[in-house]
Amino acid sequence: MAACEPIAHEFMDLTVPEYAYMFGFLQADGHLEKGTGRKGRLKVEISARDVQVLYEFQRLTPYYSRVTERTRTTNFAEVCTSAIWSLCALEARTRINELGLPYGRKSRTVEPPQGTFSAYDYVRGIIDADGSVGITKAGLPFVAVTTASAKIGAYICSYAQQVTGAERTLNRNAREDIYNILYTKENAQELAASLYYPGSLSLARKQAAASALSKWVRPANMKIAPQRKRWTEQEDRVLLQLNNHAEAATALGRTEKSCCIRLCRLRNGQAPTPADK
């Protein structure tokens, strides 16, 4: 595919859906290398089955770039073919860096861009690069994403809460020290529908998976779990002041078990102490 077809918008204008998606994808799966002087490179390497999205990045970029493939042996497969998109133009790299893609290691420091951008396209880019969409072995729809960045994780949780109403608490897993964010059932359906809308730039296989999610219907005998009531800072203050889960349960209209667990977490530092006011 030609690399320099005319485009109607400024390069990496994040209010444009395609660029917002592209930037989210680059933050998750891209790597900026800085060389001496004006040298350097932006590189994205993904499975060759998803090469079409790299040709879209090439089309959207009004600077010379190229897409290549390589086959090698990995720990996961004897034969693995990947596709690589490479962009060297300093002006393009500078623009992408200023938007929020650091040079070198980025997994923990990367964060959502400042200013206005197309949120659902940006989030879809992150999920296409570092997430999963599909049906579990138990037949339940799911949308999941992993990230090492606390700010990216918090943004995804905030976006998903606005769409589905489901709240998530960010906690790094002990083995890999990353955040695993998961939505299932109706929450996954609503989230996927908002992200993978018709005609959106995306990985074809995840677009197909998102469409499959919409066909799921909750079995009549499957109970709906009630939404958890989140603790507020004011409730935490009352709980700490009373220092008694039985009294707090009466005062706050919560169960004794809930108050007991929350009090333990506040005392052990597992939950943030409410700010003084």
SETI-48631 format. One record per atom (N, C-alpha, C): x, y, z; residue number from 1. Coordinates in steps of 0.05 Angstrom, whole numbers, plus 5000, padded with zeros to 4 digits. Example, Ala and Ser with C-alpha at 12.3 -4.5 7.8 and 13.67 -1.06 7.14 Angstrom:
<nodes>
c1/c2/c3/num
5264/4886/5156/1
5246/4910/5156/1
5264/4934/5156/1
5257/4955/5142/2
5273/4979/5143/2
5258/5001/5157/2
</nodes>
This chain:
<nodes>
c1/c2/c3/num
5017/4976/5000/1
5000/5000/5000/1
5018/5025/5000/1
5010/5045/4985/2
5026/5070/4983/2
5028/5083/5011/2
5051/5095/5017/3
5055/5106/5043/3
5047/5136/5045/3
5044/5149/5023/4
5041/5178/5024/4
5015/5188/5010/4
4994/5173/5013/5
4969/5183/5002/5
4960/5208/5017/5
4947/5227/5004/6
4939/5252/5017/6
4921/5246/5041/6
4924/5261/5062/7
4906/5259/5085/7
4894/5287/5090/7
4870/5287/5102/8
4855/5312/5105/8
4860/5326/5131/8
4876/5315/5149/9
4880/5327/5175/9
4909/5329/5182/9
4915/5346/5201/10
4943/5349/5211/10
4952/5323/5223/10
4977/5316/5218/11
4988/5290/5227/11
4985/5288/5258/11
4973/5266/5267/12
4969/5260/5295/12
4951/5280/5310/12
4931/5290/5296/13
4910/5306/5308/13
4892/5286/5323/13
4894/5286/5349/14
4880/5265/5365/14
4850/5268/5367/14
4840/5290/5356/15
4810/5292/5354/15
4800/5275/5331/15
4818/5267/5313/16
4811/5250/5290/16
4811/5221/5300/16
4789/5206/5296/17
4788/5179/5307/17
4811/5161/5300/17
4820/5162/5274/18
4842/5144/5266/18
4868/5150/5280/18
4873/5176/5284/19
4898/5183/5298/19
4897/5177/5328/19
4873/5181/5340/20
4870/5174/5368/20
4875/5145/5373/20
4863/5128/5355/21
4868/5099/5356/21
4897/5093/5353/21
4909/5104/5333/22
4937/5099/5326/22
4955/5106/5350/22
4949/5129/5363/23
4966/5137/5385/23
4963/5118/5409/23
4939/5110/5415/24
4935/5090/5436/24
4950/5064/5431/24
4949/5055/5406/25
4963/5031/5398/25
4993/5035/5401/25
5003/5058/5392/26
5032/5064/5394/26
5041/5065/5423/26
5025/5077/5441/27
5033/5078/5469/27
5035/5050/5481/27
5018/5032/5472/28
5018/5005/5483/28
5040/4987/5470/28
5042/4989/5443/29
5059/4970/5429/29
5082/4982/5413/29
5084/5009/5414/30
5105/5022/5399/30
5130/5027/5416/30
5152/5032/5402/31
5178/5037/5416/31
5193/5059/5401/31
5199/5080/5415/32
5215/5102/5404/32
5244/5099/5412/32
5262/5097/5392/33
5290/5095/5397/33
5304/5121/5389/33
5321/5131/5406/34
5335/5156/5400/34
5364/5149/5393/34
5373/5158/5369/35
5400/5154/5360/35
5416/5179/5363/35
5440/5180/5353/36
5457/5204/5354/36
5447/5224/5333/36
5449/5250/5341/37
5440/5271/5323/37
5411/5270/5317/37
5404/5269/5291/38
5376/5268/5282/38
5367/5239/5278/38
5384/5220/5284/39
5377/5192/5280/39
5358/5182/5301/39
5343/5162/5294/40
5324/5150/5313/40
5303/5135/5297/40
5285/5121/5311/41
5265/5106/5297/41
5241/5100/5316/41
5218/5101/5304/42
5194/5091/5317/42
5188/5064/5305/42
5184/5044/5322/43
5180/5017/5312/43
5156/5004/5326/43
5140/4990/5310/44
5118/4973/5321/44
5121/4946/5309/44
5122/4925/5326/45
5124/4898/5316/45
5101/4882/5327/45
5085/4870/5310/46
5062/4854/5318/46
5061/4829/5301/46
5042/4811/5307/47
5039/4787/5292/47
5032/4794/5263/47
5043/4778/5244/48
5038/4783/5216/48
5008/4781/5209/48
4993/4767/5224/49
4964/4764/5218/49
4950/4791/5221/49
4962/4810/5236/50
4949/4836/5240/50
4963/4858/5223/50
4978/4850/5203/51
4994/4869/5187/51
4978/4892/5175/51
4952/4887/5170/52
4936/4908/5156/52
4935/4934/5172/52
4935/4932/5199/53
4934/4956/5214/53
4960/4973/5211/53
4982/4960/5206/54
5007/4974/5202/54
5006/4988/5175/54
4994/4977/5155/55
4991/4990/5129/55
4972/5015/5133/55
4953/5013/5151/56
4936/5037/5157/56
4953/5059/5170/56
4971/5051/5188/57
4988/5071/5201/57
5006/5084/5179/57
5016/5068/5161/58
5032/5078/5139/58
5017/5098/5122/58
4991/5091/5116/59
4975/5109/5100/59
4969/5135/5114/59
4966/5134/5141/60
4959/5158/5156/60
4983/5176/5161/60
5007/5167/5155/61
5032/5181/5161/61
5043/5194/5136/61
5044/5221/5135/62
5053/5235/5111/62
5084/5237/5110/62
5098/5217/5120/63
5127/5215/5119/63
5134/5187/5110/63
5158/5184/5100/64
5166/5158/5090/64
5167/5138/5114/64
5155/5115/5110/65
5156/5094/5130/65
5154/5068/5114/65
5160/5045/5128/66
5158/5020/5113/66
5148/4998/5131/66
5137/4978/5119/67
5127/4954/5133/67
5142/4930/5122/67
5154/4915/5140/68
5170/4892/5133/68
5160/4868/5150/68
5169/4844/5143/69
5162/4821/5158/69
5188/4805/5164/69
5187/4790/5186/70
5210/4772/5193/70
5199/4747/5206/70
5213/4725/5201/71
5206/4699/5213/71
5229/4690/5230/71
5222/4681/5255/72
5242/4672/5273/72
5231/4651/5292/72
5249/4640/5308/73
5241/4621/5329/73
5239/4635/5355/73
5217/4630/5370/74
5214/4643/5397/74
5209/4621/5418/74
5206/4631/5443/75
5200/4612/5465/75
5171/4601/5463/75
5155/4614/5446/76
5127/4606/5444/76
5120/4590/5419/76
5137/4592/5399/77
5132/4578/5374/77
5158/4573/5359/77
5159/4551/5345/78
5183/4544/5329/78
5185/4564/5306/78
5163/4571/5294/79
5163/4590/5272/79
5143/4613/5279/79
5154/4637/5280/80
5137/4660/5287/80
5143/4682/5266/80
5122/4690/5252/81
5125/4712/5232/81
5112/4737/5243/81
5128/4758/5244/82
5118/4784/5254/82
5120/4805/5232/82
5104/4826/5235/83
5105/4849/5217/83
5115/4873/5232/83
5131/4889/5219/84
5144/4912/5232/84
5139/4938/5216/84
5129/4958/5230/85
5126/4984/5217/85
5148/5002/5229/85
5164/5015/5211/86
5186/5032/5220/86
5183/5060/5208/86
5187/5080/5225/87
5185/5108/5218/87
5209/5123/5229/87
5225/5136/5212/88
5249/5149/5221/88
5248/5180/5221/88
5229/5191/5207/89
5229/5221/5204/89
5229/5235/5231/89
5247/5253/5235/90
5250/5267/5260/90
5226/5283/5267/90
5214/5297/5248/91
5191/5314/5253/91
5167/5297/5263/91
5163/5274/5251/92
5142/5256/5259/92
5147/5245/5287/92
5172/5237/5292/93
5179/5226/5318/93
5176/5247/5340/93
5183/5271/5334/94
5181/5293/5353/94
5152/5298/5361/94
5135/5298/5341/95
5106/5302/5345/95
5095/5280/5364/95
5101/5256/5358/96
5091/5233/5373/96
5102/5234/5402/96
5128/5241/5404/97
5140/5243/5431/97
5127/5265/5447/97
5121/5288/5435/98
5109/5310/5449/98
5080/5303/5459/98
5067/5286/5444/99
5040/5278/5451/99
5040/5259/5476/99
5062/5246/5481/100
5063/5229/5504/100
5074/5201/5500/100
5090/5196/5479/101
5104/5171/5476/101
5133/5175/5482/101
5144/5167/5505/102
5172/5173/5512/102
5191/5156/5496/102
5216/5166/5495/103
5237/5150/5483/103
5246/5128/5503/103
5253/5105/5493/104
5262/5084/5511/104
5240/5070/5525/104
5246/5059/5549/105
5226/5044/5565/105
5204/5063/5573/105
5179/5053/5570/106
5156/5071/5574/106
5133/5058/5590/106
5135/5032/5596/107
5111/5018/5605/107
5099/5030/5630/107
5115/5041/5649/108
5104/5052/5673/108
5099/5082/5672/108
5114/5096/5655/109
5112/5125/5654/109
5092/5136/5634/109
5083/5119/5615/110
5065/5129/5595/110
5038/5137/5607/110
5025/5157/5597/111
5000/5167/5607/111
4982/5178/5585/111
4956/5181/5590/112
4939/5191/5569/112
4948/5219/5560/112
4943/5226/5535/113
4951/5252/5525/113
4936/5275/5538/113
4949/5298/5538/114
4936/5322/5548/114
4918/5334/5526/114
4899/5350/5533/115
4882/5363/5513/115
4860/5345/5504/115
4847/5354/5482/116
4823/5340/5472/116
4832/5317/5454/116
4819/5294/5458/117
4824/5271/5440/117
4799/5253/5440/117
4797/5236/5419/118
4775/5218/5416/118
4778/5195/5435/118
4764/5195/5457/119
4769/5176/5479/119
4764/5147/5471/119
4741/5141/5458/120
4735/5113/5453/120
4754/5101/5432/120
4764/5118/5413/121
4783/5108/5394/121
4811/5104/5407/121
4818/5122/5425/122
4843/5119/5439/122
4843/5094/5456/122
4822/5089/5471/123
4820/5065/5488/123
4820/5040/5471/123
4806/5040/5448/124
4806/5017/5430/124
4834/5011/5420/124
4850/5031/5415/125
4878/5027/5406/125
4894/5012/5427/125
4890/5020/5453/126
4904/5007/5475/126
4896/4978/5477/126
4869/4973/5475/127
4859/4946/5478/127
4867/4928/5455/127
4868/4939/5431/128
4877/4924/5408/128
4906/4915/5411/128
4922/4933/5423/129
4951/4927/5426/129
4956/4910/5451/129
4943/4916/5474/130
4950/4903/5499/130
4926/4891/5513/130
4905/4885/5498/131
4881/4874/5511/131
4870/4850/5496/131
4847/4841/5505/132
4834/4817/5493/132
4804/4822/5493/132
4791/4812/5472/133
4762/4813/5470/133
4753/4786/5461/133
4733/4774/5474/134
4724/4748/5466/134
4704/4735/5484/134
4703/4709/5482/135
4685/4692/5498/135
4702/4673/5515/135
4697/4671/5541/136
4712/4653/5558/136
4704/4624/5553/136
4719/4605/5564/137
4713/4577/5561/137
4685/4571/5573/137
4677/4587/5592/138
4650/4583/5604/138
4628/4596/5588/138
4636/4608/5565/139
4615/4620/5547/139
4607/4648/5554/139
4624/4662/5570/140
4617/4689/5578/140
4633/4710/5562/140
4621/4732/5554/141
4635/4753/5540/141
4654/4767/5559/141
4677/4776/5548/142
4696/4791/5565/142
4712/4811/5549/142
4721/4832/5562/143
4740/4851/5551/143
4761/4855/5573/143
4786/4851/5566/144
4808/4853/5586/144
4831/4869/5575/144
4846/4882/5592/145
4869/4896/5584/145
4890/4895/5606/145
4915/4894/5598/146
4937/4894/5618/146
4955/4919/5613/146
4964/4931/5634/147
4982/4954/5631/147
4999/4957/5656/147
5023/4967/5652/148
5041/4972/5675/148
5038/5001/5685/148
5023/5018/5669/149
5020/5046/5676/149
4995/5051/5694/149
5000/5062/5717/150
4977/5068/5735/150
4958/5089/5722/150
4969/5108/5708/151
4952/5129/5696/151
4936/5118/5672/151
4948/5101/5657/152
4932/5088/5635/152
4911/5071/5647/152
4918/5055/5667/153
4898/5037/5680/153
4875/5053/5691/153
4881/5075/5705/154
4860/5092/5717/154
4842/5104/5695/154
4854/5112/5673/155
4838/5124/5651/155
4819/5103/5640/155
4828/5079/5635/156
4811/5058/5624/156
4788/5052/5643/156
4795/5050/5669/157
4773/5045/5689/157
4753/5067/5689/157
4762/5092/5687/158
4744/5115/5687/158
4726/5115/5662/158
4738/5109/5639/159
4723/5108/5614/159
4702/5086/5616/159
4710/5062/5625/160
4692/5040/5626/160
4669/5045/5646/160
4675/5059/5667/161
4654/5065/5687/161
4634/5084/5675/161
4643/5103/5659/162
4623/5121/5647/162
4605/5106/5627/162
4616/5086/5614/163
4600/5071/5594/163
4582/5050/5607/163
4593/5035/5627/164
4579/5012/5638/164
4569/5016/5666/164
4580/5036/5681/165
4573/5039/5709/165
4589/5022/5727/165
4605/5003/5716/166
4621/4985/5733/166
4646/4998/5743/166
4651/4996/5768/167
4676/5007/5781/167
4697/4986/5784/167
4722/4993/5781/168
4744/4975/5785/168
4765/4988/5803/168
4777/4972/5821/169
4799/4982/5838/169
4825/4972/5826/169
4844/4990/5821/170
4869/4982/5809/170
4888/4970/5830/170
4897/4946/5824/171
4917/4932/5841/171
4936/4917/5823/171
4962/4921/5827/172
4982/4906/5811/172
4982/4877/5820/172
4984/4859/5800/173
4986/4831/5808/173
5014/4825/5819/173
5015/4805/5837/174
5040/4800/5851/174
5062/4788/5833/174
5054/4772/5813/175
5074/4758/5797/175
5087/4776/5776/175
5072/4792/5762/176
5083/4809/5740/176
5084/4838/5746/176
5072/4846/5769/177
5072/4874/5777/177
5059/4892/5757/177
5037/4882/5745/178
5022/4898/5725/178
4992/4898/5733/178
4977/4915/5720/179
4948/4916/5725/179
4933/4899/5705/179
4915/4882/5715/180
4898/4866/5698/180
4869/4876/5702/180
4858/4888/5682/181
4831/4900/5684/181
4812/4883/5667/181
4790/4874/5680/182
4772/4855/5667/182
4743/4863/5669/182
4728/4861/5647/183
4699/4865/5647/183
4686/4841/5634/183
4664/4832/5645/184
4651/4808/5635/184
4621/4813/5631/184
4608/4794/5618/185
4579/4794/5615/185
4568/4820/5602/185
4547/4832/5614/186
4535/4856/5602/186
4555/4879/5601/186
4572/4881/5621/187
4592/4903/5622/187
4610/4901/5598/187
4619/4876/5592/188
4636/4872/5569/188
4621/4878/5543/188
4596/4871/5541/189
4581/4877/5517/189
4578/4907/5512/189
4572/4921/5533/190
4569/4950/5531/190
4595/4964/5524/190
4617/4955/5536/191
4643/4967/5531/191
4652/4961/5502/191
4649/4936/5494/192
4657/4929/5466/192
4641/4944/5446/192
4615/4947/5451/193
4597/4962/5432/193
4605/4991/5429/193
4614/5003/5451/194
4622/5031/5450/194
4649/5035/5436/194
4666/5015/5437/195
4693/5017/5426/195
4694/5009/5397/195
4682/4986/5391/196
4684/4974/5364/196
4659/4981/5348/196
4655/5006/5341/197
4632/5014/5326/197
4637/5009/5296/197
4616/5007/5280/198
4619/5001/5251/198
4637/5021/5237/198
4656/5010/5222/199
4674/5027/5207/199
4699/5037/5222/199
4701/5030/5247/200
4724/5040/5263/200
4749/5025/5256/200
4772/5040/5256/201
4798/5028/5252/201
4804/5009/5275/201
4810/4984/5269/202
4815/4964/5290/202
4827/4939/5278/202
4837/4921/5295/203
4845/4895/5286/203
4820/4879/5277/203
4821/4868/5254/204
4797/4855/5243/204
4787/4832/5261/204
4806/4817/5273/205
4797/4795/5290/205
4784/4804/5316/205
4793/4827/5326/206
4780/4838/5351/206
4753/4851/5344/206
4751/4863/5321/207
4726/4874/5312/207
4705/4851/5310/207
4714/4829/5299/208
4696/4806/5296/208
4688/4795/5323/208
4708/4794/5342/209
4702/4784/5369/209
4683/4802/5383/209
4686/4828/5379/210
4668/4847/5392/210
4639/4843/5382/210
4637/4838/5356/211
4610/4833/5344/211
4598/4808/5356/211
4614/4788/5361/212
4604/4762/5372/212
4594/4766/5401/212
4606/4785/5415/213
4597/4790/5443/213
4568/4799/5444/213
4559/4813/5424/214
4532/4824/5425/214
4511/4802/5423/214
4518/4778/5415/215
4499/4757/5411/215
4494/4742/5438/215
4510/4747/5458/216
4506/4733/5483/216
4481/4742/5498/216
4466/4724/5509/217
4442/4730/5525/217
4445/4716/5552/217
4441/4731/5573/218
4444/4719/5600/218
4423/4697/5604/218
4432/4673/5612/219
4414/4651/5618/219
4394/4659/5640/219
4370/4649/5638/220
4349/4657/5657/220
4356/4650/5686/220
4373/4629/5690/221
4379/4620/5717/221
4405/4633/5727/221
4417/4651/5712/222
4442/4664/5721/222
4435/4690/5736/222
4442/4691/5762/223
4436/4714/5778/223
4453/4738/5771/223
4442/4761/5775/224
4457/4786/5771/224
4468/4796/5797/224
4494/4798/5799/225
4507/4807/5823/225
4501/4836/5828/225
4494/4845/5852/226
4488/4873/5857/226
4514/4889/5855/226
4511/4914/5846/227
4534/4932/5845/227
4545/4938/5873/227
4571/4937/5876/228
4583/4942/5902/228
4580/4972/5909/228
4574/4977/5934/229
4572/5005/5943/229
4600/5014/5952/229
4611/5034/5937/230
4638/5043/5942/230
4640/5059/5968/230
4662/5057/5982/231
4667/5072/6006/231
4675/5100/5999/231
4663/5120/6013/232
4670/5148/6009/232
4690/5156/6031/232
4703/5179/6027/233
4721/5189/6047/233
4707/5195/6073/233
4682/5206/6071/234
4667/5212/6095/234
4660/5187/6111/234
4653/5166/6097/235
4647/5141/6111/235
4672/5130/6124/235
4695/5132/6111/236
4720/5123/6123/236
4727/5139/6148/236
4721/5165/6148/237
4726/5181/6172/237
4708/5172/6195/237
4683/5167/6190/238
4665/5158/6211/238
4674/5131/6222/238
4682/5113/6204/239
4691/5086/6212/239
4716/5088/6230/239
4735/5105/6222/240
4759/5108/6238/240
4753/5122/6265/240
4735/5141/6265/241
4728/5155/6289/241
4714/5137/6309/241
4695/5120/6300/242
4681/5102/6317/242
4699/5079/6326/242
4716/5070/6307/243
4735/5049/6312/243
4721/5023/6323/243
4697/5019/6313/244
4682/4996/6321/244
4663/4988/6298/244
4668/4964/6287/245
4653/4958/6263/245
4623/4954/6268/245
4615/4946/6292/246
4587/4942/6298/246
4572/4969/6300/246
4585/4988/6313/247
4573/5014/6315/247
4572/5028/6288/247
4594/5024/6273/248
4596/5037/6246/248
4574/5025/6228/248
4569/5000/6230/249
4548/4987/6213/249
4521/5001/6217/249
4515/5007/6242/250
4489/5020/6248/250
4489/5049/6237/250
4512/5062/6242/251
4514/5091/6234/251
4514/5094/6204/251
4526/5075/6189/252
4530/5079/6161/252
4510/5063/6144/252
4495/5046/6156/253
4476/5030/6141/253
4489/5008/6125/253
4511/4998/6135/254
4526/4976/6122/254
4526/4952/6140/254
4536/4929/6129/255
4537/4905/6145/255
4562/4906/6163/255
4561/4891/6185/256
4584/4890/6203/256
4608/4879/6189/256
4604/4858/6172/257
4626/4846/6158/257
4640/4866/6140/257
4624/4882/6125/258
4635/4902/6108/258
4652/4923/6123/258
4641/4932/6146/259
4655/4952/6162/259
4681/4940/6175/259
4679/4915/6183/260
4703/4901/6194/260
4726/4899/6174/260
4719/4890/6149/261
4739/4888/6129/261
4751/4915/6121/261
4734/4935/6118/262
4744/4962/6111/262
4761/4973/6133/262
4754/4970/6158/263
4770/4980/6180/263
4798/4967/6180/263
4799/4941/6175/264
4824/4927/6174/264
4842/4938/6152/264
4830/4943/6129/265
4845/4953/6106/265
4855/4981/6111/265
4840/4998/6125/266
4849/5025/6131/266
4872/5023/6151/266
4870/5006/6171/267
4891/5003/6191/267
4917/4992/6179/267
4914/4974/6160/268
4938/4961/6149/268
4950/4976/6125/268
4937/4998/6117/269
4947/5013/6094/269
4939/5002/6068/269
4921/4982/6067/270
4912/4971/6042/270
4891/4989/6028/270
4880/5008/6043/271
4862/5028/6032/271
4873/5055/6040/271
4870/5075/6023/272
4881/5102/6029/272
4867/5115/6052/272
4881/5127/6071/273
4869/5142/6093/273
4856/5167/6082/273
4832/5173/6090/274
4818/5197/6080/274
4834/5223/6087/274
4833/5241/6068/275
4848/5267/6073/275
4834/5283/6095/275
4850/5297/6110/276
4839/5314/6131/276
4825/5338/6119/276
4802/5345/6130/277
4787/5368/6121/277
4779/5385/6145/277
</nodes>
